[in-house]
Amino acid sequence: VCTPKVWTQPPPGRQSCVNSNYQLDGDTATWEFSCSGEMPMTGTGQMTFEGTDSYTGAMNATVEGMAVTINCDNPISS
């Protein structure tokens, strides 16, 4: 999934998810999320922008009592 060069909110997720506490501090964005529906979960996300064309980070979630980490790295669209 490509994302804008300047983040004003976390990347889109499932329709059943709500993001909160989004902050952009320097090159690092952090937020929390909570999802309902078939697979309810809660967690946090953190992305660090590397220059103007990529980012790396992770989303950490608790799903049905299990800890899940999704590592991310992606180019940014123009």
N, C-alpha and C positions, 0 to 999 in steps of 0.2 A: 504494500500500500504506500503510495507516495503521499507526502504531506507538505503543507506550505513551508516556505523558508522561515517565516516568522510565526511562531506558535502563540496563539492567544487563548488556547484551550487544549486539553489533551486530545490525542487522536480518537476518532470515532470508534465506538465499540458496539456491542449488541444493543438493540433497541430497549432491552430490559435493564440496561446499566445506567447508573447515575454517577457522574464524576463530581468531586468536591475538592476543596482546598488546593486548587491549582495555583502553583507559584512558579515563576521564572526568575531564577537568581543567576545572573551572568549567563553562562552557557548551559545551565542545567535546569530542566523543568521537572517538577514533582507534582504528584496528585494522588488522591485516594479514589477508589471506586467501590460501588456496591451493585450487584446484579441480582435480579429476582428471576423467576421463571423456572424452566426445566432444570437448569444447573445453577442454583444460587451460589454466589461467591462474594467475598470482600477482599480488598487488597490495596496495594500501592503501586505506583509506577514512577520511574525515574529515567529520563533521557538526557544525555549530554551531547550537545551539538559539536561537531568536529569540523570547523571551518564553515563554509557556506553550502556544502553539498552532501553532508552525511551526518548521521547521529548513531550513537550506540546507547544501550540501556537495558532495562529489564522491568518486567511487571511481576510482582510477587502476589500470589493469591492463596486464599484458603477456600478449597472446594470440597464440600462434604467431609470435612475434617482432615483433608490432606493438603499439604503445602505444595504449591506448584509455582515454578519460576519459568517465565517465558523471556528468553534473551532476544534482543532486537538489534539489528543494524540494518540501515536502509539508506539509499540515496534520497535526496530531497528534490522534489520537482521544481521547475521554474515557474 
